[in-house]
C-alpha cells in the first residue's frame, strides 16, 4: 500500500467512526426523550393518585453519609439513589461528599433518565424504566 492508499483508508475510517458516533448520539437523544416522557407521566400520575411526596436526600459518591436536598418527590428505587421530583424531572441522588455539602445540603442537578435503569452496571441487574416507575406507582405510600 502506498501513501495515497493509506490516506484514503484513514479518511474512510474517520468517516465511518464519525457516522457511528452520530448515529449513537441520535439514538441516545430519542431514548432520553422517551424516558423523559415516562418520568413526566409518572409524576403527573403520582400527584393525581395523591402519593405522598417527601424531601429527598442524596448519598455521597463514597457511599457514606446522607445529605439533605431541596428536592421534593419520590424515590423510585429501593437504594434511594434515583428519584423523580414533583415537576417530573429525574435525579441521580449521589453527590460529592464534603463538609460544605454536610452543612448546606446537596443540590444535585436533574439527569437525563435512561430507558433501562442499570444497563451496563457491574451487578448485571437492569430493569426497564417503565417497569420501575410502574412498580413505584403500584406500591403507593407503602413503598419502602
Secondary structure, 3 states (H helix, E strand, C coil): CCHHHHHHHHHHHHHHHHHHHHHHHHHHHHHHHHHHHHHHHHHHHHHHHCCCCEEEEEEECCCCCEEEEEEEEEECCCCCCEEEECCCCEEECEECCCHHHHHHCECCCCCCCCCEECCCCCCCCCEEHHHHHHHHHHHHHHCC
